[in-house]
Amino acid sequence: MNLFETEIVRLSDPLSPNTRAVRKSLLVVSVLASGVSVTGLIPTKISALGLEFSATDRSALMYLLAVVTIYFLVTFLVYAVADFTSWWLNHYSSAWNEDREVYENARKEILDEAKLTPEPLEKLREHERRMGAIWRGAHIGPYDAIRRVVGPISVSRATIEFFVPVVAGLITTWLLFTRAA
């Protein structure tokens, strides 16, 4: 194990490339939507496309920007919580491994120097097992807290990854066909 592995994990990038892409989209849409809402700058006509917008169309555009912003916000939150939880677990598992390695080395050194006979050695090992269980139990608390949220985070991420795009595609297709008819 690297002597600085825990510190390296703590300083590592907690966001995955996917989360960074969603964050970037959220920021772009937020700036665009904020600019439109603050300044009221919504085009009334796009000559190149031959489009002209009425007041109702502009209002619908504002709602559409709000829906897109909400989508990216929720997606970013779910991805960021999943990434943060993964980063947190990675950090604490490396700290756990580091503590365990230091403990094992110290234990081995003490037992090697003690030159105990089999009976006292077995008593010491039994005491170590009990103390080890206590030590491990003290360190498990934070892991249990995170373990409880892993399921909901996983379901949320799967919903955004798989369910939301399908529903959005179906609704959009339905809207296009009903408006075209």
MDAnalysis code that builds the backbone (N, CA, C; Angstrom):
import MDAnalysis as mda
import numpy as np

u = mda.Universe.empty(543, n_residues=181, atom_resindex=np.repeat(np.arange(181), 3), trajectory=True)
u.add_TopologyAttr("name", ["N", "CA", "C"] * 181)
u.add_TopologyAttr("resid", np.arange(1, 182))
u.add_TopologyAttr("resname", ["MET", "ASN", "LEU", "PHE", "GLU", "THR", "GLU", "ILE", "VAL", "ARG", "LEU", "SER", "ASP", "PRO", "LEU", "SER", "PRO", "ASN", "THR", "ARG", "ALA", "VAL", "ARG", "LYS", "SER", "LEU", "LEU", "VAL", "VAL", "SER", "VAL", "LEU", "ALA", "SER", "GLY", "VAL", "SER", "VAL", "THR", "GLY", "LEU", "ILE", "PRO", "THR", "LYS", "ILE", "SER", "ALA", "LEU", "GLY", "LEU", "GLU", "PHE", "SER", "ALA", "THR", "ASP", "ARG", "SER", "ALA", "LEU", "MET", "TYR", "LEU", "LEU", "ALA", "VAL", "VAL", "THR", "ILE", "TYR", "PHE", "LEU", "VAL", "THR", "PHE", "LEU", "VAL", "TYR", "ALA", "VAL", "ALA", "ASP", "PHE", "THR", "SER", "TRP", "TRP", "LEU", "ASN", "HIS", "TYR", "SER", "SER", "ALA", "TRP", "ASN", "GLU", "ASP", "ARG", "GLU", "VAL", "TYR", "GLU", "ASN", "ALA", "ARG", "LYS", "GLU", "ILE", "LEU", "ASP", "GLU", "ALA", "LYS", "LEU", "THR", "PRO", "GLU", "PRO", "LEU", "GLU", "LYS", "LEU", "ARG", "GLU", "HIS", "GLU", "ARG", "ARG", "MET", "GLY", "ALA", "ILE", "TRP", "ARG", "GLY", "ALA", "HIS", "ILE", "GLY", "PRO", "TYR", "ASP", "ALA", "ILE", "ARG", "ARG", "VAL", "VAL", "GLY", "PRO", "ILE", "SER", "VAL", "SER", "ARG", "ALA", "THR", "ILE", "GLU", "PHE", "PHE", "VAL", "PRO", "VAL", "VAL", "ALA", "GLY", "LEU", "ILE", "THR", "THR", "TRP", "LEU", "LEU", "PHE", "THR", "ARG", "ALA", "ALA"])
u.atoms.positions = np.array([
    [0.845, -1.184, 0.000],
    [0.000, 0.000, 0.000],
    [0.885, 1.240, 0.000],
    [0.510, 2.205, -0.787],
    [1.222, 3.474, -0.871],
    [1.069, 4.222, 0.445],
    [2.147, 4.785, 0.941],
    [2.135, 5.518, 2.204],
    [1.141, 6.681, 2.171],
    [0.951, 7.289, 1.004],
    [0.081, 8.458, 0.877],
    [-1.244, 8.152, 0.181],
    [-1.624, 6.878, 0.121],
    [-2.838, 6.508, -0.621],
    [-4.083, 7.220, -0.095],
    [-4.231, 7.321, 1.203],
    [-5.403, 7.995, 1.773],
    [-5.446, 9.454, 1.349],
    [-4.299, 10.125, 1.386],
    [-4.258, 11.533, 0.987],
    [-4.500, 11.687, -0.509],
    [-3.983, 10.742, -1.300],
    [-4.203, 10.790, -2.743],
    [-5.684, 10.655, -3.051],
    [-6.351, 9.743, -2.362],
    [-7.794, 9.560, -2.574],
    [-8.545, 10.820, -2.163],
    [-8.150, 11.418, -1.038],
    [-8.833, 12.636, -0.577],
    [-8.701, 13.775, -1.572],
    [-7.587, 13.822, -2.289],
    [-7.357, 14.908, -3.241],
    [-7.796, 14.553, -4.661],
    [-8.240, 13.327, -4.877],
    [-8.640, 12.916, -6.219],
    [-9.940, 13.606, -6.621],
    [-10.187, 13.614, -7.911],
    [-11.384, 14.254, -8.455],
    [-12.616, 13.438, -8.066],
    [-13.529, 14.007, -7.291],
    [-14.687, 13.233, -6.863],
    [-15.768, 13.087, -7.935],
    [-15.668, 13.832, -9.043],
    [-16.707, 13.761, -10.065],
    [-16.257, 12.921, -11.259],
    [-17.163, 12.077, -11.732],
    [-16.878, 11.277, -12.921],
    [-17.051, 12.148, -14.166],
    [-16.503, 11.722, -15.302],
    [-16.679, 12.505, -16.539],
    [-18.157, 12.708, -16.892],
    [-18.975, 11.712, -16.630],
    [-20.408, 11.830, -16.902],
    [-21.040, 12.938, -16.050],
    [-20.690, 12.986, -14.790],
    [-21.227, 14.014, -13.895],
    [-20.727, 15.392, -14.311],
    [-19.471, 15.472, -14.714],
    [-18.928, 16.755, -15.193],
    [-19.674, 17.245, -16.424],
    [-20.021, 16.337, -17.340],
    [-20.758, 16.723, -18.550],
    [-22.145, 17.253, -18.182],
    [-22.809, 16.581, -17.251],
    [-24.134, 17.041, -16.816],
    [-24.007, 18.380, -16.094],
    [-22.969, 18.539, -15.292],
    [-22.750, 19.814, -14.596],
    [-22.564, 20.950, -15.598],
    [-21.784, 20.692, -16.623],
    [-21.557, 21.702, -17.654],
    [-22.869, 22.070, -18.350],
    [-23.662, 21.056, -18.696],
    [-24.962, 21.322, -19.331],
    [-25.876, 22.117, -18.410],
    [-25.873, 21.763, -17.126],
    [-26.690, 22.487, -16.149],
    [-26.269, 23.947, -16.087],
    [-24.971, 24.199, -16.047],
    [-24.491, 25.575, -15.977],
    [-24.850, 26.366, -17.238],
    [-24.699, 25.748, -18.401],
    [-25.028, 26.434, -19.658],
    [-26.518, 26.755, -19.712],
    [-27.360, 25.767, -19.411],
    [-28.808, 25.998, -19.438],
    [-29.203, 27.019, -18.376],
    [-28.574, 26.970, -17.212],
    [-28.897, 27.929, -16.152],
    [-28.555, 29.353, -16.564],
    [-27.389, 29.531, -17.170],
    [-27.004, 30.872, -17.628],
    [-27.974, 31.355, -18.707],
    [-28.287, 30.493, -19.658],
    [-29.218, 30.847, -20.725],
    [-30.604, 31.185, -20.162],
    [-31.117, 30.319, -19.302],
    [-32.446, 30.545, -18.725],
    [-32.459, 31.790, -17.835],
    [-31.392, 32.009, -17.074],
    [-31.318, 33.207, -16.234],
    [-31.294, 34.467, -17.097],
    [-30.499, 34.414, -18.151],
    [-30.443, 35.559, -19.069],
    [-31.785, 35.858, -19.685],
    [-32.490, 34.831, -20.106],
    [-33.817, 35.025, -20.712],
    [-34.803, 35.557, -19.686],
    [-34.776, 34.995, -18.475],
    [-35.767, 35.420, -17.481],
    [-35.491, 36.819, -16.932],
    [-34.229, 37.171, -16.756],
    [-33.888, 38.487, -16.209],
    [-34.080, 39.591, -17.246],
    [-33.595, 39.339, -18.441],
    [-33.644, 40.383, -19.468],
    [-34.925, 40.349, -20.297],
    [-35.611, 39.222, -20.288],
    [-36.818, 39.098, -21.104],
    [-36.508, 38.991, -22.583],
    [-35.255, 38.723, -22.904],
    [-34.844, 38.634, -24.306],
    [-35.222, 37.277, -24.887],
    [-36.378, 37.222, -25.486],
    [-36.827, 36.042, -26.208],
    [-37.117, 36.519, -27.623],
    [-36.526, 35.878, -28.606],
    [-36.739, 36.359, -29.969],
    [-38.207, 36.263, -30.376],
    [-38.663, 37.259, -31.122],
    [-40.031, 37.207, -31.654],
    [-40.040, 36.595, -33.043],
    [-38.850, 36.594, -33.658],
    [-38.776, 36.065, -35.018],
    [-37.351, 35.564, -35.283],
    [-37.250, 34.378, -35.914],
    [-35.969, 33.854, -36.387],
    [-36.101, 33.747, -37.903],
    [-35.563, 34.746, -38.587],
    [-35.725, 34.862, -40.038],
    [-35.105, 33.690, -40.781],
    [-33.945, 33.240, -40.325],
    [-33.237, 32.170, -41.030],
    [-34.063, 30.891, -41.091],
    [-34.873, 30.660, -40.048],
    [-35.709, 29.455, -40.018],
    [-37.151, 29.752, -40.430],
    [-37.459, 31.015, -40.619],
    [-38.823, 31.388, -40.981],
    [-39.806, 31.198, -39.838],
    [-39.332, 31.369, -38.607],
    [-40.188, 31.191, -37.433],
    [-40.561, 32.534, -36.835],
    [-41.795, 32.620, -36.371],
    [-42.266, 33.801, -35.670],
    [-42.958, 33.333, -34.396],
    [-42.610, 33.951, -33.279],
    [-43.135, 33.521, -31.985],
    [-44.165, 34.512, -31.466],
    [-45.297, 33.974, -31.013],
    [-46.304, 34.818, -30.367],
    [-45.978, 34.890, -28.877],
    [-46.760, 35.665, -28.116],
    [-46.550, 35.774, -26.668],
    [-46.724, 34.408, -26.000],
    [-47.667, 33.624, -26.479],
    [-47.904, 32.283, -25.927],
    [-46.712, 31.376, -26.196],
    [-46.164, 31.489, -27.400],
    [-44.988, 30.685, -27.746],
    [-43.797, 31.055, -26.857],
    [-43.638, 32.339, -26.592],
    [-42.532, 32.780, -25.729],
    [-42.727, 32.267, -24.306],
    [-43.958, 32.256, -23.838],
    [-44.261, 31.726, -22.509],
    [-43.960, 30.224, -22.467],
    [-44.322, 29.533, -23.526],
    [-44.040, 28.096, -23.598],
    [-42.529, 27.846, -23.609],
    [-41.784, 28.714, -24.277],
    [-40.331, 28.592, -24.304],
    [-39.751, 28.749, -22.893],
    [-40.319, 29.657, -22.118],
    [-39.859, 29.844, -20.732],
    [-40.124, 28.571, -19.914],
    [-41.299, 27.971, -20.078],
    [-41.609, 26.727, -19.369],
    [-40.687, 25.596, -19.814],
    [-40.414, 25.551, -21.105],
    [-39.517, 24.529, -21.621],
    [-38.107, 24.690, -21.028],
    [-37.617, 25.920, -20.955],
    [-36.312, 26.171, -20.330],
    [-36.324, 25.761, -18.854],
    [-37.432, 26.015, -18.176],
    [-37.542, 25.630, -16.764],
    [-37.502, 24.110, -16.619],
    [-38.206, 23.395, -17.484],
    [-38.226, 21.932, -17.420],
    [-36.830, 21.370, -17.704],
    [-36.155, 21.916, -18.707],
    [-34.804, 21.452, -19.035],
    [-33.850, 21.742, -17.880],
    [-33.969, 22.909, -17.279],
    [-33.115, 23.252, -16.132],
    [-33.368, 22.302, -14.972],
    [-34.628, 22.020, -14.680],
    [-34.972, 21.089, -13.583],
    [-34.405, 19.701, -13.878],
    [-34.540, 19.251, -15.120],
    [-34.005, 17.939, -15.488],
    [-32.500, 17.879, -15.225],
    [-31.756, 18.862, -15.715],
    [-30.310, 18.848, -15.515],
    [-29.942, 19.002, -14.040],
    [-30.717, 19.778, -13.299],
    [-30.456, 19.941, -11.870],
    [-30.632, 18.621, -11.127],
    [-31.746, 17.946, -11.362],
    [-32.007, 16.667, -10.686],
    [-30.962, 15.628, -11.108],
    [-30.667, 15.579, -12.403],
    [-29.667, 14.628, -12.898],
    [-28.309, 14.891, -12.259],
    [-27.906, 16.146, -12.216],
    [-26.624, 16.468, -11.601],
    [-26.614, 16.081, -10.125],
    [-27.683, 16.377, -9.407],
    [-27.730, 16.037, -7.978],
    [-27.598, 14.536, -7.756],
    [-28.314, 13.748, -8.542],
    [-28.236, 12.289, -8.383],
    [-26.826, 11.795, -8.712],
    [-26.267, 12.252, -9.821],
    [-24.919, 11.826, -10.208],
    [-23.891, 12.284, -9.176],
    [-24.012, 13.526, -8.721],
    [-23.035, 14.069, -7.774],
    [-23.091, 13.326, -6.439],
    [-24.284, 13.006, -5.965],
    [-24.401, 12.260, -4.711],
    [-23.797, 10.866, -4.874],
    [-24.052, 10.227, -6.024],
    [-23.460, 8.905, -6.270],
    [-21.938, 8.998, -6.321],
    [-21.421, 9.983, -7.030],
    [-19.966, 10.144, -7.122],
    [-19.354, 10.480, -5.766],
    [-20.006, 11.355, -5.010],
    [-19.486, 11.726, -3.696],
    [-19.474, 10.518, -2.763],
    [-20.533, 9.721, -2.800],
    [-20.595, 8.532, -1.955],
    [-19.492, 7.554, -2.324],
    [-19.278, 7.366, -3.603],
    [-18.203, 6.480, -4.067],
    [-16.841, 7.014, -3.632],
    [-16.639, 8.308, -3.799],
    [-15.373, 8.933, -3.394],
    [-15.164, 8.776, -1.891],
    [-16.228, 9.007, -1.118],
    [-16.153, 8.909, 0.340],
    [-15.799, 7.491, 0.765],
    [-16.472, 6.496, 0.184],
    [-16.182, 5.104, 0.521],
    [-14.753, 4.725, 0.137],
    [-14.305, 5.203, -1.006],
    [-12.935, 4.929, -1.448],
    [-11.932, 5.525, -0.463],
    [-12.188, 6.748, -0.033],
    [-11.302, 7.399, 0.939],
    [-11.241, 6.611, 2.248],
    [-12.396, 6.278, 2.809],
    [-12.405, 5.603, 4.097],
    [-11.955, 4.154, 4.007],
    [-12.162, 3.501, 2.881],
    [-11.658, 2.137, 2.775],
    [-10.138, 2.140, 2.684],
    [-9.561, 3.153, 2.025],
    [-8.096, 3.220, 1.995],
    [-7.553, 3.564, 3.383],
    [-8.252, 4.411, 4.129],
    [-7.836, 4.718, 5.503],
    [-7.950, 3.465, 6.384],
    [-9.011, 2.696, 6.184],
    [-9.207, 1.445, 6.939],
    [-8.050, 0.489, 6.649],
    [-7.712, 0.319, 5.382],
    [-6.617, -0.585, 5.004],
    [-5.296, -0.118, 5.597],
    [-5.092, 1.185, 5.604],
    [-3.855, 1.735, 6.172],
    [-3.786, 1.437, 7.676],
    [-4.889, 1.681, 8.395],
    [-4.927, 1.394, 9.836],
    [-4.702, -0.096, 10.106],
    [-5.345, -0.947, 9.317],
    [-5.226, -2.386, 9.505],
    [-3.789, -2.847, 9.266],
    [-3.158, -2.301, 8.241],
    [-1.778, -2.672, 7.920],
    [-0.826, -2.261, 9.052],
    [-1.000, -1.060, 9.583],
    [-0.160, -0.592, 10.697],
    [-0.369, -1.476, 11.918],
    [-1.637, -1.823, 12.204],
    [-1.954, -2.681, 13.345],
    [-1.326, -4.064, 13.184],
    [-1.459, -4.649, 11.997],
    [-0.915, -5.988, 11.749],
    [0.606, -5.996, 11.885],
    [1.266, -4.975, 11.381],
    [2.729, -4.902, 11.489],
    [3.165, -4.777, 12.947],
    [2.478, -3.934, 13.707],
    [2.825, -3.761, 15.128],
    [2.567, -5.053, 15.896],
    [1.469, -5.703, 15.629],
    [1.112, -6.965, 16.282],
    [2.166, -8.032, 16.011],
    [2.561, -8.168, 14.765],
    [3.554, -9.176, 14.383],
    [4.883, -8.896, 15.083],
    [5.251, -7.646, 15.130],
    [6.518, -7.267, 15.770],
    [6.504, -7.620, 17.259],
    [5.393, -7.315, 17.923],
    [5.281, -7.598, 19.363],
    [5.318, -9.099, 19.617],
    [4.572, -9.865, 18.825],
    [4.540, -11.318, 19.021],
    [5.896, -11.954, 18.727],
    [6.595, -11.438, 17.736],
    [7.915, -11.982, 17.416],
    [8.911, -11.734, 18.539],
    [8.811, -10.586, 19.181],
    [9.738, -10.237, 20.266],
    [9.367, -10.920, 21.583],
    [8.106, -11.262, 21.776],
    [7.640, -11.786, 23.063],
    [8.138, -13.197, 23.332],
    [8.306, -14.027, 22.340],
    [8.750, -15.410, 22.487],
    [7.917, -16.120, 23.550],
    [6.599, -16.089, 23.361],
    [5.677, -16.693, 24.315],
    [5.551, -18.197, 24.083],
    [5.214, -18.885, 25.167],
    [4.918, -20.318, 25.045],
    [3.510, -20.462, 24.465],
    [3.153, -21.650, 24.003],
    [1.858, -21.806, 23.320],
    [0.633, -21.373, 24.130],
    [0.582, -21.667, 25.421],
    [-0.620, -21.328, 26.201],
    [-0.820, -19.811, 26.331],
    [0.169, -19.033, 26.776],
    [-0.014, -17.578, 26.826],
    [-0.234, -16.968, 25.438],
    [0.396, -17.562, 24.431],
    [0.224, -17.067, 23.064],
    [-1.238, -17.226, 22.624],
    [-1.846, -18.371, 22.969],
    [-3.259, -18.593, 22.596],
    [-4.173, -17.627, 23.360],
    [-3.898, -17.353, 24.624],
    [-4.689, -16.390, 25.394],
    [-4.588, -14.998, 24.768],
    [-3.382, -14.634, 24.380],
    [-3.171, -13.331, 23.742],
    [-3.946, -13.242, 22.428],
    [-3.901, -14.309, 21.630],
    [-4.638, -14.311, 20.355],
    [-6.143, -14.198, 20.579],
    [-6.664, -14.867, 21.597],
    [-8.096, -14.772, 21.900],
    [-8.454, -13.342, 22.310],
    [-7.604, -12.750, 23.140],
    [-7.819, -11.358, 23.536],
    [-7.782, -10.444, 22.303],
    [-6.853, -10.684, 21.392],
    [-6.760, -9.894, 20.155],
    [-8.021, -10.017, 19.312],
    [-8.561, -11.235, 19.235],
    [-9.785, -11.421, 18.446],
    [-10.932, -10.593, 19.016],
    [-11.058, -10.616, 20.356],
    [-12.116, -9.814, 20.983],
    [-11.877, -8.323, 20.779],
    [-10.645, -7.878, 20.973],
    [-10.325, -6.460, 20.790],
    [-10.469, -6.063, 19.317],
    [-10.089, -6.946, 18.436],
    [-10.224, -6.668, 17.007],
    [-11.673, -6.478, 16.617],
    [-12.548, -7.294, 17.205],
    [-13.980, -7.156, 16.917],
    [-14.489, -5.809, 17.417],
    [-14.035, -5.400, 18.577],
    [-14.433, -4.091, 19.115],
    [-13.900, -2.978, 18.218],
    [-12.628, -3.088, 17.837],
    [-12.007, -2.071, 16.981],
    [-12.730, -1.983, 15.641],
    [-13.000, -3.136, 15.042],
    [-13.703, -3.130, 13.750],
    [-15.107, -2.552, 13.904],
    [-15.774, -2.880, 15.011],
    [-17.119, -2.355, 15.247],
    [-17.136, -0.843, 15.362],
    [-16.104, -0.286, 15.966],
    [-16.022, 1.178, 16.112],
    [-15.862, 1.854, 14.762],
    [-15.216, 1.193, 13.824],
    [-14.977, 1.779, 12.510],
    [-16.115, 1.512, 11.527],
    [-17.028, 0.619, 11.868],
    [-18.088, 0.245, 10.931],
    [-19.213, 1.284, 10.903],
    [-19.416, 2.044, 11.956],
    [-20.518, 3.013, 12.024],
    [-20.659, 3.892, 10.789],
    [-19.601, 4.598, 10.378],
    [-19.728, 5.443, 9.178],
    [-20.056, 4.645, 7.918],
    [-19.526, 3.433, 7.818],
    [-19.812, 2.603, 6.647],
    [-21.290, 2.206, 6.615],
    [-21.852, 1.890, 7.777],
    [-23.265, 1.523, 7.823],
    [-24.153, 2.675, 7.390],
    [-23.783, 3.891, 7.788],
    [-24.573, 5.056, 7.384],
    [-24.570, 5.203, 5.865],
    [-23.421, 5.052, 5.263],
    [-23.327, 5.160, 3.810],
    [-24.008, 3.969, 3.143],
    [-23.839, 2.787, 3.688],
    [-24.433, 1.594, 3.102],
    [-25.956, 1.730, 2.996],
    [-26.563, 2.434, 3.942],
    [-28.020, 2.624, 3.910],
    [-28.468, 3.502, 2.748],
    [-27.631, 4.424, 2.283],
    [-28.044, 5.315, 1.191],
    [-27.606, 4.824, -0.185],
    [-26.773, 3.793, -0.229],
    [-26.298, 3.293, -1.521],
    [-27.463, 2.782, -2.368],
    [-28.393, 2.051, -1.789],
    [-29.545, 1.523, -2.541],
    [-30.382, 2.624, -3.175],
    [-30.857, 3.593, -2.379],
    [-31.640, 4.677, -2.990],
    [-30.864, 5.480, -4.035],
    [-29.572, 5.693, -3.809],
    [-28.769, 6.422, -4.791],
    [-28.694, 5.620, -6.090],
    [-28.479, 4.325, -5.966],
    [-28.385, 3.462, -7.139],
    [-29.695, 3.456, -7.926],
    [-30.822, 3.369, -7.223],
    [-32.132, 3.385, -7.890],
    [-32.367, 4.737, -8.565],
    [-32.011, 5.821, -7.897],
    [-32.167, 7.157, -8.486],
    [-31.336, 7.302, -9.747],
    [-30.122, 6.828, -9.683],
    [-29.247, 6.939, -10.858],
    [-29.770, 6.079, -12.003],
    [-30.207, 4.875, -11.703],
    [-30.760, 4.000, -12.741],
    [-32.023, 4.609, -13.345],
    [-32.840, 5.244, -12.524],
    [-34.048, 5.893, -13.029],
    [-33.694, 6.991, -14.014],
    [-32.723, 7.817, -13.645],
    [-32.327, 8.914, -14.535],
    [-31.633, 8.378, -15.783],
    [-30.838, 7.346, -15.634],
    [-30.104, 6.802, -16.779],
    [-31.023, 6.084, -17.768],
    [-32.012, 5.353, -17.268],
    [-32.803, 4.496, -18.138],
    [-34.260, 4.930, -18.303],
    [-34.926, 5.250, -17.204],
    [-36.360, 5.501, -17.251],
    [-36.695, 6.886, -17.808],
    [-36.060, 7.919, -17.310],
    [-36.377, 9.291, -17.727],
    [-36.181, 9.505, -19.233],
    [-35.070, 9.065, -19.828],
    [-34.936, 9.259, -21.281],
    [-36.019, 8.548, -22.094],
    [-36.400, 7.347, -21.679],
    [-37.446, 6.614, -22.393],
    [-38.773, 7.353, -22.284],
    [-39.128, 7.787, -21.084],
    [-40.383, 8.520, -20.892],
    [-40.355, 9.836, -21.673],
    [-39.236, 10.545, -21.614],
    [-39.127, 11.805, -22.365],
    [-39.263, 11.561, -23.861],
    [-38.645, 10.519, -24.359],
    [-38.757, 10.188, -25.781],
    [-40.170, 9.824, -26.178],
    [-40.854, 9.052, -25.337],
    [-42.242, 8.675, -25.631],
    [-43.167, 9.888, -25.609],
    [-43.008, 10.743, -24.617],
    [-43.849, 11.942, -24.520],
    [-43.595, 12.863, -25.713],
    [-42.333, 13.061, -26.054],
    [-41.996, 13.920, -27.189],
    [-42.577, 13.361, -28.483],
    [-42.450, 12.060, -28.680],
    [-43.020, 11.433, -29.876],
    [-44.529, 11.620, -29.912],
    [-45.183, 11.409, -28.783],
    [-46.634, 11.584, -28.707],
    [-47.012, 13.035, -29.017],
    [-46.293, 13.987, -28.437],
    [-46.575, 15.405, -28.687],
    [-46.396, 15.755, -30.164],
    [-45.325, 15.256, -30.753],
    [-45.080, 15.543, -32.175],
    [-46.186, 14.973, -33.049],
    [-46.611, 13.751, -32.799],
    [-47.665, 13.146, -33.622],
    [-49.025, 13.812, -33.400],
    [-49.317, 14.196, -32.153],
    [-50.617, 14.838, -31.898],
    [-50.658, 16.262, -32.452],
    [-49.528, 16.950, -32.429],
    [-49.488, 18.322, -32.975],
    [-49.469, 18.312, -34.510],
    [-48.865, 17.263, -35.090],
    [-48.770, 17.174, -36.551],
    [-50.107, 16.795, -37.175],
    [-50.933, 16.115, -36.433],
    [-52.216, 15.644, -36.985],
    [-53.261, 16.723, -37.067],
])
